[in-house]
Amino acid sequence: MTFNNKKLEYRVTLDTNLNLFIVFSKENENKVATGTTIQQAVKELQKIV
């Protein structure tokens, strides 16, 4: 699924083996962040992008 907030468009997946959400930047798929919650992963992605 692709989501966006006011500044960032991103795609979210869930790694069920590690119980981590993985967030990919829609603009650059090489920019990836993880977190135990979607919000945490998005915050980490915002730091990278």
RAHU-V657750 format. One record per residue. PSI is psi as a letter, one per 20 degrees, with the letter a starting at -180 (* if undefined). Layout:
# RAHU-V657750
psi->[PSI	PSI]
This chain:
# RAHU-V657750
psi->[q	p	r	q	a	h	i	p	p	r	p	p	r	p	o	h	h	i	l	q	p	p	p	p	p	h	h	o	i	i	o	q	q	r	r	i	r	g	g	g	g	g	g	h	h	h	h	g	*]
